[in-house]
């Protein structure tokens, strides 16, 4: 197995993680300050829990969630409309050789965590846990 193949299988590199975090901070700052010239983004606080960079750092996938999970489709559409502006702000704040293309996806981790929490509180799981204690 070649070194390149091994790195690919082991997850993102330190460089990808570092740049992703810098891009995340830049996007979060722009969105939290309401700097994007869009009414939807101005009226919907958006969190950016994670940004994943492609290995060549030319694509940034930003996982976003509007506050309270409201109007997710409208917010994604607004982010897409303002992609060029946001890309310019990212490259201005994060000194990079190339401005990465931005892709926005809804962060599903909150829904998944809630689903797991409901499962753990279900009567069936409580019954099974009680059996293990005995």
N, CA, C and O atoms as a GROMACS GRO file, in nm:
protein
  536
    1UNK      N    1   0.085  -0.118   0.000
    1UNK     CA    2   0.000   0.000   0.000
    1UNK      C    3   0.089   0.124   0.000
    1UNK      O    4   0.182   0.134   0.079
    2UNK      N    5   0.060   0.217  -0.087
    2UNK     CA    6   0.142   0.337  -0.096
    2UNK      C    7   0.108   0.434   0.016
    2UNK      O    8   0.003   0.425   0.079
    3UNK      N    9   0.201   0.525   0.038
    3UNK     CA   10   0.180   0.626   0.143
    3UNK      C   11   0.055   0.708   0.115
    3UNK      O   12  -0.024   0.735   0.206
    4UNK      N   13   0.037   0.749  -0.010
    4UNK     CA   14  -0.080   0.831  -0.047
    4UNK      C   15  -0.210   0.755  -0.017
    4UNK      O   16  -0.304   0.813   0.037
    5UNK      N   17  -0.214   0.629  -0.051
    5UNK     CA   18  -0.334   0.547  -0.027
    5UNK      C   19  -0.362   0.536   0.123
    5UNK      O   20  -0.477   0.544   0.165
    6UNK      N   21  -0.257   0.517   0.203
    6UNK     CA   22  -0.273   0.504   0.347
    6UNK      C   23  -0.332   0.632   0.407
    6UNK      O   24  -0.422   0.625   0.491
    7UNK      N   25  -0.283   0.748   0.363
    7UNK     CA   26  -0.334   0.875   0.415
    7UNK      C   27  -0.481   0.893   0.378
    7UNK      O   28  -0.560   0.944   0.458
    8UNK      N   29  -0.516   0.853   0.258
    8UNK     CA   30  -0.654   0.869   0.212
    8UNK      C   31  -0.750   0.787   0.298
    8UNK      O   32  -0.860   0.833   0.328
    9UNK      N   33  -0.709   0.668   0.339
    9UNK     CA   34  -0.794   0.581   0.419
    9UNK      C   35  -0.803   0.624   0.564
    9UNK      O   36  -0.897   0.584   0.634
   10UNK      N   37  -0.710   0.703   0.611
   10UNK     CA   38  -0.707   0.737   0.753
   10UNK      C   39  -0.787   0.862   0.788
   10UNK      O   40  -0.781   0.910   0.901
   11UNK      N   41  -0.861   0.917   0.694
   11UNK     CA   42  -0.940   1.036   0.721
   11UNK      C   43  -0.869   1.161   0.676
   11UNK      O   44  -0.765   1.155   0.611
   12UNK      N   45  -0.927   1.276   0.712
   12UNK     CA   46  -0.869   1.402   0.666
   12UNK      C   47  -0.731   1.428   0.728
   12UNK      O   48  -0.703   1.387   0.841
   13UNK      N   49  -0.648   1.496   0.652
   13UNK     CA   50  -0.514   1.529   0.700
   13UNK      C   51  -0.523   1.644   0.801
   13UNK      O   52  -0.626   1.710   0.814
   14UNK      N   53  -0.414   1.666   0.872
   14UNK     CA   54  -0.409   1.778   0.966
   14UNK      C   55  -0.431   1.910   0.893
   14UNK      O   56  -0.496   2.001   0.945
   15UNK      N   57  -0.377   1.920   0.773
   15UNK     CA   58  -0.393   2.042   0.693
   15UNK      C   59  -0.540   2.064   0.658
   15UNK      O   60  -0.590   2.176   0.669
   16UNK      N   61  -0.609   1.958   0.614
   16UNK     CA   62  -0.752   1.969   0.582
   16UNK      C   63  -0.831   2.013   0.706
   16UNK      O   64  -0.918   2.100   0.697
   17UNK      N   65  -0.801   1.954   0.819
   17UNK     CA   66  -0.871   1.988   0.942
   17UNK      C   67  -0.846   2.133   0.982
   17UNK      O   68  -0.939   2.204   1.019
   18UNK      N   69  -0.720   2.176   0.973
   18UNK     CA   70  -0.685   2.312   1.012
   18UNK      C   71  -0.752   2.415   0.920
   18UNK      O   72  -0.810   2.512   0.967
   19UNK      N   73  -0.744   2.392   0.789
   19UNK     CA   74  -0.804   2.486   0.693
   19UNK      C   75  -0.957   2.483   0.708
   19UNK      O   76  -1.021   2.588   0.700
   20UNK      N   77  -1.014   2.366   0.728
   20UNK     CA   78  -1.158   2.356   0.749
   20UNK      C   79  -1.205   2.437   0.868
   20UNK      O   80  -1.309   2.502   0.864
   21UNK      N   81  -1.127   2.433   0.974
   21UNK     CA   82  -1.162   2.510   1.094
   21UNK      C   83  -1.149   2.660   1.068
   21UNK      O   84  -1.232   2.738   1.116
   22UNK      N   85  -1.048   2.701   0.995
   22UNK     CA   86  -1.033   2.842   0.961
   22UNK      C   87  -1.149   2.891   0.874
   22UNK      O   88  -1.202   3.000   0.895
   23UNK      N   89  -1.188   2.810   0.777
   23UNK     CA   90  -1.301   2.845   0.690
   23UNK      C   91  -1.430   2.849   0.772
   23UNK      O   92  -1.513   2.938   0.753
   24UNK      N   93  -1.446   2.754   0.863
   24UNK     CA   94  -1.565   2.751   0.949
   24UNK      C   95  -1.575   2.880   1.030
   24UNK      O   96  -1.682   2.941   1.037
   25UNK      N   97  -1.465   2.921   1.090
   25UNK     CA   98  -1.465   3.045   1.169
   25UNK      C   99  -1.499   3.166   1.083
   25UNK      O  100  -1.576   3.252   1.125
   26UNK      N  101  -1.442   3.172   0.963
   26UNK     CA  102  -1.469   3.285   0.873
   26UNK      C  103  -1.616   3.289   0.834
   26UNK      O  104  -1.678   3.395   0.839
   27UNK      N  105  -1.673   3.176   0.796
   27UNK     CA  106  -1.816   3.172   0.760
   27UNK      C  107  -1.904   3.207   0.879
   27UNK      O  108  -1.999   3.284   0.867
   28UNK      N  109  -1.872   3.149   0.994
   28UNK     CA  110  -1.952   3.176   1.114
   28UNK      C  111  -1.949   3.324   1.150
   28UNK      O  112  -2.050   3.381   1.190
   29UNK      N  113  -1.833   3.386   1.135
   29UNK     CA  114  -1.820   3.528   1.166
   29UNK      C  115  -1.907   3.613   1.072
   29UNK      O  116  -1.980   3.701   1.117
   30UNK      N  117  -1.897   3.586   0.943
   30UNK     CA  118  -1.976   3.661   0.845
   30UNK      C  119  -2.125   3.643   0.872
   30UNK      O  120  -2.201   3.740   0.871
   31UNK      N  121  -2.167   3.519   0.896
   31UNK     CA  122  -2.309   3.492   0.916
   31UNK      C  123  -2.360   3.546   1.050
   31UNK      O  124  -2.472   3.595   1.057
   32UNK      N  125  -2.278   3.537   1.154
   32UNK     CA  126  -2.324   3.585   1.285
   32UNK      C  127  -2.334   3.737   1.292
   32UNK      O  128  -2.415   3.792   1.366
   33UNK      N  129  -2.251   3.804   1.214
   33UNK     CA  130  -2.254   3.951   1.213
   33UNK      C  131  -2.356   4.007   1.114
   33UNK      O  132  -2.373   4.128   1.104
   34UNK      N  133  -2.422   3.918   1.041
   34UNK     CA  134  -2.522   3.962   0.944
   34UNK      C  135  -2.462   4.039   0.829
   34UNK      O  136  -2.527   4.128   0.774
   35UNK      N  137  -2.340   4.007   0.791
   35UNK     CA  138  -2.270   4.081   0.685
   35UNK      C  139  -2.314   4.041   0.545
   35UNK      O  140  -2.293   4.116   0.450
   36UNK      N  141  -2.375   3.924   0.530
   36UNK     CA  142  -2.420   3.881   0.397
   36UNK      C  143  -2.538   3.968   0.353
   36UNK      O  144  -2.631   3.990   0.430
   37UNK      N  145  -2.534   4.016   0.230
   37UNK     CA  146  -2.639   4.107   0.181
   37UNK      C  147  -2.765   4.031   0.139
   37UNK      O  148  -2.803   4.034   0.022
   38UNK      N  149  -2.829   3.964   0.235
   38UNK     CA  150  -2.947   3.885   0.204
   38UNK      C  151  -3.043   3.892   0.323
   38UNK      O  152  -3.002   3.870   0.438
   39UNK      N  153  -3.168   3.921   0.296
   39UNK     CA  154  -3.269   3.935   0.401
   39UNK      C  155  -3.291   3.804   0.477
   39UNK      O  156  -3.307   3.805   0.599
   40UNK      N  157  -3.291   3.692   0.406
   40UNK     CA  158  -3.312   3.562   0.472
   40UNK      C  159  -3.199   3.534   0.570
   40UNK      O  160  -3.223   3.493   0.684
   41UNK      N  161  -3.074   3.557   0.527
   41UNK     CA  162  -2.960   3.532   0.615
   41UNK      C  163  -2.956   3.632   0.730
   41UNK      O  164  -2.912   3.599   0.840
   42UNK      N  165  -3.001   3.754   0.705
   42UNK     CA  166  -3.004   3.855   0.811
   42UNK      C  167  -3.108   3.820   0.917
   42UNK      O  168  -3.090   3.854   1.034
   43UNK      N  169  -3.217   3.754   0.877
   43UNK     CA  170  -3.326   3.726   0.971
   43UNK      C  171  -3.322   3.584   1.029
   43UNK      O  172  -3.406   3.549   1.112
   44UNK      N  173  -3.226   3.503   0.988
   44UNK     CA  174  -3.214   3.365   1.038
   44UNK      C  175  -3.071   3.341   1.088
   44UNK      O  176  -2.981   3.322   1.006
   45UNK      N  177  -3.050   3.341   1.217
   45UNK     CA  178  -2.916   3.306   1.266
   45UNK      C  179  -2.879   3.164   1.222
   45UNK      O  180  -2.959   3.071   1.233
   46UNK      N  181  -2.757   3.150   1.172
   46UNK     CA  182  -2.712   3.021   1.118
   46UNK      C  183  -2.584   2.981   1.190
   46UNK      O  184  -2.490   3.059   1.201
   47UNK      N  185  -2.581   2.857   1.240
   47UNK     CA  186  -2.459   2.805   1.299
   47UNK      C  187  -2.385   2.721   1.195
   47UNK      O  188  -2.447   2.662   1.105
   48UNK      N  189  -2.254   2.717   1.208
   48UNK     CA  190  -2.169   2.638   1.118
   48UNK      C  191  -2.087   2.544   1.206
   48UNK      O  192  -1.974   2.578   1.243
   49UNK      N  193  -2.142   2.427   1.240
   49UNK     CA  194  -2.070   2.337   1.329
   49UNK      C  195  -1.945   2.273   1.269
   49UNK      O  196  -1.854   2.236   1.342
   50UNK      N  197  -1.942   2.260   1.134
   50UNK     CA  198  -1.827   2.191   1.075
   50UNK      C  199  -1.810   2.232   0.929
   50UNK      O  200  -1.908   2.258   0.859
   51UNK      N  201  -1.685   2.238   0.885
   51UNK     CA  202  -1.651   2.254   0.743
   51UNK      C  203  -1.549   2.146   0.710
   51UNK      O  204  -1.446   2.134   0.777
   52UNK      N  205  -1.578   2.069   0.608
   52UNK     CA  206  -1.486   1.964   0.563
   52UNK      C  207  -1.424   2.007   0.430
   52UNK      O  208  -1.494   2.046   0.337
   53UNK      N  209  -1.293   1.999   0.425
   53UNK     CA  210  -1.220   2.038   0.304
   53UNK      C  211  -1.185   1.914   0.223
   53UNK      O  212  -1.158   1.807   0.278
   54UNK      N  213  -1.186   1.930   0.090
   54UNK     CA  214  -1.140   1.823   0.002
   54UNK      C  215  -0.988   1.814   0.016
   54UNK      O  216  -0.925   1.909   0.062
   55UNK      N  217  -0.929   1.701  -0.022
   55UNK     CA  218  -0.784   1.686  -0.008
   55UNK      C  219  -0.702   1.795  -0.078
   55UNK      O  220  -0.595   1.832  -0.030
   56UNK      N  221  -0.752   1.848  -0.192
   56UNK     CA  222  -0.679   1.954  -0.260
   56UNK      C  223  -0.716   2.094  -0.210
   56UNK      O  224  -0.666   2.193  -0.263
   57UNK      N  225  -0.802   2.102  -0.110
   57UNK     CA  226  -0.847   2.227  -0.047
   57UNK      C  227  -0.923   2.319  -0.141
   57UNK      O  228  -0.934   2.439  -0.115
   58UNK      N  229  -0.975   2.264  -0.249
   58UNK     CA  230  -1.048   2.347  -0.346
   58UNK      C  231  -1.199   2.341  -0.328
   58UNK      O  232  -1.272   2.415  -0.394
   59UNK      N  233  -1.246   2.254  -0.240
   59UNK     CA  234  -1.389   2.245  -0.211
   59UNK      C  235  -1.408   2.241  -0.060
   59UNK      O  236  -1.349   2.159   0.010
   60UNK      N  237  -1.493   2.330  -0.012
   60UNK     CA  238  -1.526   2.335   0.130
   60UNK      C  239  -1.674   2.301   0.145
   60UNK      O  240  -1.760   2.370   0.090
   61UNK      N  241  -1.704   2.194   0.217
   61UNK     CA  242  -1.842   2.156   0.244
   61UNK      C  243  -1.877   2.205   0.384
   61UNK      O  244  -1.826   2.154   0.484
   62UNK      N  245  -1.964   2.305   0.389
   62UNK     CA  246  -2.003   2.365   0.517
   62UNK      C  247  -2.134   2.302   0.563
   62UNK      O  248  -2.235   2.308   0.493
   63UNK      N  249  -2.132   2.244   0.681
   63UNK     CA  250  -2.253   2.190   0.742
   63UNK      C  251  -2.312   2.301   0.827
   63UNK      O  252  -2.246   2.355   0.916
   64UNK      N  253  -2.437   2.334   0.799
   64UNK     CA  254  -2.502   2.449   0.862
   64UNK      C  255  -2.634   2.408   0.925
   64UNK      O  256  -2.693   2.306   0.888
   65UNK      N  257  -2.679   2.490   1.021
   65UNK     CA  258  -2.809   2.468   1.081
   65UNK      C  259  -2.866   2.603   1.123
   65UNK      O  260  -2.807   2.674   1.204
   66UNK      N  261  -2.983   2.639   1.066
   66UNK     CA  262  -3.050   2.761   1.114
   66UNK      C  263  -3.094   2.742   1.258
   66UNK      O  264  -3.129   2.631   1.299
   67UNK      N  265  -3.092   2.849   1.334
   67UNK     CA  266  -3.131   2.843   1.474
   67UNK      C  267  -3.270   2.782   1.486
   67UNK      O  268  -3.364   2.827   1.421
   68UNK      N  269  -3.282   2.681   1.570
   68UNK     CA  270  -3.410   2.614   1.590
   68UNK      C  271  -3.448   2.521   1.477
   68UNK      O  272  -3.555   2.461   1.480
   69UNK      N  273  -3.362   2.509   1.376
   69UNK     CA  274  -3.392   2.421   1.264
   69UNK      C  275  -3.501   2.474   1.171
   69UNK      O  276  -3.552   2.400   1.087
   70UNK      N  277  -3.538   2.601   1.186
   70UNK     CA  278  -3.648   2.660   1.107
   70UNK      C  279  -3.600   2.700   0.967
   70UNK      O  280  -3.485   2.740   0.948
   71UNK      N  281  -3.691   2.686   0.872
   71UNK     CA  282  -3.669   2.736   0.734
   71UNK      C  283  -3.538   2.688   0.673
   71UNK      O  284  -3.466   2.765   0.611
   72UNK      N  285  -3.508   2.562   0.690
   72UNK     CA  286  -3.382   2.508   0.640
   72UNK      C  287  -3.368   2.526   0.489
   72UNK      O  288  -3.261   2.563   0.441
   73UNK      N  289  -3.474   2.499   0.414
   73UNK     CA  290  -3.468   2.511   0.269
   73UNK      C  291  -3.442   2.656   0.227
   73UNK      O  292  -3.359   2.682   0.140
   74UNK      N  293  -3.513   2.750   0.290
   74UNK     CA  294  -3.494   2.892   0.258
   74UNK      C  295  -3.351   2.936   0.288
   74UNK      O  296  -3.291   3.011   0.210
   75UNK      N  297  -3.298   2.891   0.400
   75UNK     CA  298  -3.161   2.930   0.438
   75UNK      C  299  -3.059   2.870   0.340
   75UNK      O  300  -2.965   2.939   0.300
   76UNK      N  301  -3.076   2.743   0.302
   76UNK     CA  302  -2.984   2.682   0.206
   76UNK      C  303  -2.990   2.756   0.072
   76UNK      O  304  -2.886   2.779   0.009
   77UNK      N  305  -3.109   2.794   0.029
   77UNK     CA  306  -3.123   2.869  -0.096
   77UNK      C  307  -3.052   3.004  -0.085
   77UNK      O  308  -2.986   3.048  -0.180
   78UNK      N  309  -3.066   3.070   0.030
   78UNK     CA  310  -3.000   3.201   0.050
   78UNK      C  311  -2.848   3.185   0.051
   78UNK      O  312  -2.777   3.269  -0.005
   79UNK      N  313  -2.799   3.080   0.114
   79UNK     CA  314  -2.655   3.054   0.114
   79UNK      C  315  -2.605   3.030  -0.029
   79UNK      O  316  -2.498   3.079  -0.066
   80UNK      N  317  -2.680   2.954  -0.107
   80UNK     CA  318  -2.642   2.929  -0.246
   80UNK      C  319  -2.641   3.059  -0.326
   80UNK      O  320  -2.550   3.082  -0.406
   81UNK      N  321  -2.743   3.144  -0.306
   81UNK     CA  322  -2.749   3.273  -0.377
   81UNK      C  323  -2.630   3.361  -0.345
   81UNK      O  324  -2.583   3.438  -0.430
   82UNK      N  325  -2.581   3.351  -0.222
   82UNK     CA  326  -2.472   3.438  -0.174
   82UNK      C  327  -2.337   3.368  -0.172
   82UNK      O  328  -2.243   3.415  -0.108
   83UNK      N  329  -2.327   3.256  -0.240
   83UNK     CA  330  -2.205   3.175  -0.240
   83UNK      C  331  -2.083   3.257  -0.285
   83UNK      O  332  -1.976   3.247  -0.225
   84UNK      N  333  -2.100   3.337  -0.390
   84UNK     CA  334  -1.988   3.415  -0.442
   84UNK      C  335  -1.940   3.517  -0.338
   84UNK      O  336  -1.820   3.532  -0.317
   85UNK      N  337  -2.033   3.585  -0.274
   85UNK     CA  338  -1.998   3.682  -0.170
   85UNK      C  339  -1.927   3.611  -0.054
   85UNK      O  340  -1.823   3.656  -0.007
   86UNK      N  341  -1.985   3.500  -0.008
   86UNK     CA  342  -1.927   3.427   0.105
   86UNK      C  343  -1.788   3.373   0.071
   86UNK      O  344  -1.698   3.374   0.155
   87UNK      N  345  -1.772   3.326  -0.050
   87UNK     CA  346  -1.641   3.277  -0.094
   87UNK      C  347  -1.538   3.390  -0.088
   87UNK      O  348  -1.425   3.369  -0.043
   88UNK      N  349  -1.577   3.509  -0.134
   88UNK     CA  350  -1.486   3.624  -0.128
   88UNK      C  351  -1.449   3.661   0.014
   88UNK      O  352  -1.334   3.696   0.042
   89UNK      N  353  -1.546   3.654   0.105
   89UNK     CA  354  -1.518   3.685   0.245
   89UNK      C  355  -1.426   3.581   0.308
   89UNK      O  356  -1.338   3.615   0.387
   90UNK      N  357  -1.446   3.455   0.272
   90UNK     CA  358  -1.360   3.349   0.326
   90UNK      C  359  -1.217   3.371   0.282
   90UNK      O  360  -1.125   3.365   0.364
   91UNK      N  361  -1.196   3.397   0.152
   91UNK     CA  362  -1.059   3.411   0.103
   91UNK      C  363  -0.995   3.539   0.158
   91UNK      O  364  -0.873   3.545   0.174
   92UNK      N  365  -1.076   3.640   0.186
   92UNK     CA  366  -1.022   3.763   0.245
   92UNK      C  367  -0.978   3.741   0.389
   92UNK      O  368  -0.878   3.799   0.433
   93UNK      N  369  -1.049   3.658   0.462
   93UNK     CA  370  -1.020   3.634   0.604
   93UNK      C  371  -0.920   3.521   0.627
   93UNK      O  372  -0.845   3.523   0.724
   94UNK      N  373  -0.919   3.424   0.537
   94UNK     CA  374  -0.828   3.310   0.548
   94UNK      C  375  -0.734   3.318   0.428
   94UNK      O  376  -0.774   3.296   0.314
   95UNK      N  377  -0.610   3.349   0.455
   95UNK     CA  378  -0.513   3.365   0.346
   95UNK      C  379  -0.486   3.229   0.283
   95UNK      O  380  -0.419   3.144   0.341
   96UNK      N  381  -0.541   3.210   0.164
   96UNK     CA  382  -0.525   3.084   0.092
   96UNK      C  383  -0.480   3.113  -0.050
   96UNK      O  384  -0.507   3.220  -0.105
   97UNK      N  385  -0.410   3.017  -0.108
   97UNK     CA  386  -0.364   3.031  -0.246
   97UNK      C  387  -0.484   3.036  -0.341
   97UNK      O  388  -0.486   3.116  -0.434
   98UNK      N  389  -0.582   2.949  -0.317
   98UNK     CA  390  -0.703   2.943  -0.399
   98UNK      C  391  -0.825   2.961  -0.309
   98UNK      O  392  -0.827   2.913  -0.196
   99UNK      N  393  -0.926   3.029  -0.360
   99UNK     CA  394  -1.053   3.039  -0.287
   99UNK      C  395  -1.130   2.910  -0.310
   99UNK      O  396  -1.159   2.876  -0.425
  100UNK      N  397  -1.163   2.837  -0.204
  100UNK     CA  398  -1.235   2.711  -0.224
  100UNK      C  399  -1.379   2.736  -0.270
  100UNK      O  400  -1.442   2.835  -0.231
  101UNK      N  401  -1.429   2.646  -0.354
  101UNK     CA  402  -1.571   2.648  -0.385
  101UNK      C  403  -1.644   2.610  -0.257
  101UNK      O  404  -1.596   2.527  -0.180
  102UNK      N  405  -1.759   2.670  -0.235
  102UNK     CA  406  -1.836   2.641  -0.114
  102UNK      C  407  -1.957   2.557  -0.149
  102UNK      O  408  -2.025   2.581  -0.250
  103UNK      N  409  -1.984   2.460  -0.066
  103UNK     CA  410  -2.104   2.377  -0.077
  103UNK      C  411  -2.168   2.377   0.061
  103UNK      O  412  -2.098   2.364   0.162
  104UNK      N  413  -2.299   2.391   0.065
  104UNK     CA  414  -2.370   2.398   0.192
  104UNK      C  415  -2.465   2.281   0.207
  104UNK      O  416  -2.542   2.250   0.116
  105UNK      N  417  -2.458   2.216   0.322
  105UNK     CA  418  -2.548   2.105   0.355
  105UNK      C  419  -2.602   2.128   0.496
  105UNK      O  420  -2.535   2.186   0.581
  106UNK      N  421  -2.724   2.080   0.519
  106UNK     CA  422  -2.780   2.087   0.654
  106UNK      C  423  -2.709   1.984   0.741
  106UNK      O  424  -2.689   1.870   0.700
  107UNK      N  425  -2.672   2.024   0.861
  107UNK     CA  426  -2.605   1.935   0.956
  107UNK      C  427  -2.711   1.845   1.020
  107UNK      O  428  -2.795   1.892   1.096
  108UNK      N  429  -2.705   1.718   0.989
  108UNK     CA  430  -2.805   1.620   1.036
  108UNK      C  431  -2.770   1.563   1.173
  108UNK      O  432  -2.848   1.486   1.229
  109UNK      N  433  -2.655   1.600   1.229
  109UNK     CA  434  -2.613   1.540   1.356
  109UNK      C  435  -2.709   1.569   1.470
  109UNK      O  436  -2.727   1.486   1.558
  110UNK      N  437  -2.771   1.688   1.469
  110UNK     CA  438  -2.864   1.721   1.576
  110UNK      C  439  -2.984   1.627   1.574
  110UNK      O  440  -3.028   1.579   1.679
  111UNK      N  441  -3.037   1.600   1.455
  111UNK     CA  442  -3.150   1.508   1.441
  111UNK      C  443  -3.111   1.367   1.484
  111UNK      O  444  -3.188   1.298   1.551
  112UNK      N  445  -2.992   1.325   1.444
  112UNK     CA  446  -2.946   1.191   1.479
  112UNK      C  447  -2.927   1.178   1.630
  112UNK      O  448  -2.963   1.075   1.688
  113UNK      N  449  -2.871   1.279   1.695
  113UNK     CA  450  -2.853   1.276   1.840
  113UNK      C  451  -2.988   1.269   1.911
  113UNK      O  452  -3.003   1.197   2.010
  114UNK      N  453  -3.086   1.342   1.860
  114UNK     CA  454  -3.220   1.339   1.920
  114UNK      C  455  -3.283   1.202   1.904
  114UNK      O  456  -3.349   1.152   1.995
  115UNK      N  457  -3.264   1.141   1.787
  115UNK     CA  458  -3.320   1.007   1.762
  115UNK      C  459  -3.258   0.905   1.858
  115UNK      O  460  -3.329   0.822   1.914
  116UNK      N  461  -3.128   0.912   1.879
  116UNK     CA  462  -3.060   0.821   1.971
  116UNK      C  463  -3.109   0.844   2.114
  116UNK      O  464  -3.131   0.748   2.189
  117UNK      N  465  -3.124   0.970   2.151
  117UNK     CA  466  -3.173   1.003   2.286
  117UNK      C  467  -3.312   0.944   2.310
  117UNK      O  468  -3.340   0.889   2.416
  118UNK      N  469  -3.400   0.954   2.209
  118UNK     CA  470  -3.536   0.896   2.222
  118UNK      C  471  -3.528   0.746   2.236
  118UNK      O  472  -3.601   0.687   2.316
  119UNK      N  473  -3.439   0.682   2.158
  119UNK     CA  474  -3.423   0.538   2.169
  119UNK      C  475  -3.377   0.497   2.309
  119UNK      O  476  -3.428   0.401   2.366
  120UNK      N  477  -3.282   0.571   2.363
  120UNK     CA  478  -3.230   0.538   2.496
  120UNK      C  479  -3.336   0.553   2.605
  120UNK      O  480  -3.331   0.484   2.707
  121UNK      N  481  -3.430   0.644   2.583
  121UNK     CA  482  -3.537   0.663   2.683
  121UNK      C  483  -3.657   0.573   2.660
  121UNK      O  484  -3.752   0.578   2.738
  122UNK      N  485  -3.656   0.492   2.556
  122UNK     CA  486  -3.772   0.409   2.524
  122UNK      C  487  -3.789   0.300   2.630
  122UNK      O  488  -3.692   0.257   2.692
  123UNK      N  489  -3.912   0.256   2.651
  123UNK     CA  490  -3.939   0.150   2.750
  123UNK      C  491  -3.864   0.020   2.720
  123UNK      O  492  -3.821  -0.049   2.813
  124UNK      N  493  -3.847  -0.012   2.593
  124UNK     CA  494  -3.777  -0.136   2.557
  124UNK      C  495  -3.631  -0.133   2.604
  124UNK      O  496  -3.581  -0.231   2.659
  125UNK      N  497  -3.564  -0.021   2.582
  125UNK     CA  498  -3.424  -0.009   2.624
  125UNK      C  499  -3.416  -0.009   2.777
  125UNK      O  500  -3.328  -0.073   2.834
  126UNK      N  501  -3.506   0.062   2.842
  126UNK     CA  502  -3.508   0.065   2.989
  126UNK      C  503  -3.526  -0.076   3.044
  126UNK      O  504  -3.460  -0.114   3.141
  127UNK      N  505  -3.615  -0.155   2.982
  127UNK     CA  506  -3.638  -0.294   3.025
  127UNK      C  507  -3.511  -0.375   3.008
  127UNK      O  508  -3.474  -0.451   3.097
  128UNK      N  509  -3.443  -0.361   2.893
  128UNK     CA  510  -3.319  -0.436   2.868
  128UNK      C  511  -3.209  -0.397   2.965
  128UNK      O  512  -3.133  -0.482   3.011
  129UNK      N  513  -3.200  -0.269   2.996
  129UNK     CA  514  -3.099  -0.224   3.092
  129UNK      C  515  -3.127  -0.279   3.231
  129UNK      O  516  -3.035  -0.315   3.305
  130UNK      N  517  -3.254  -0.285   3.266
  130UNK     CA  518  -3.292  -0.339   3.396
  130UNK      C  519  -3.254  -0.487   3.407
  130UNK      O  520  -3.209  -0.532   3.512
  131UNK      N  521  -3.273  -0.562   3.298
  131UNK     CA  522  -3.236  -0.702   3.295
  131UNK      C  523  -3.086  -0.720   3.316
  131UNK      O  524  -3.043  -0.812   3.386
  132UNK      N  525  -3.005  -0.632   3.254
  132UNK     CA  526  -2.860  -0.640   3.267
  132UNK      C  527  -2.816  -0.614   3.411
  132UNK      O  528  -2.718  -0.674   3.457
  133UNK      N  529  -2.887  -0.526   3.482
  133UNK     CA  530  -2.850  -0.493   3.620
  133UNK      C  531  -2.877  -0.610   3.714
  133UNK      O  532  -2.811  -0.623   3.817
  134UNK      N  533  -2.974  -0.694   3.680
  134UNK     CA  534  -3.011  -0.805   3.771
  134UNK      C  535  -2.919  -0.919   3.767
  134UNK      O  536  -2.939  -1.018   3.838
   0.00000   0.00000   0.00000
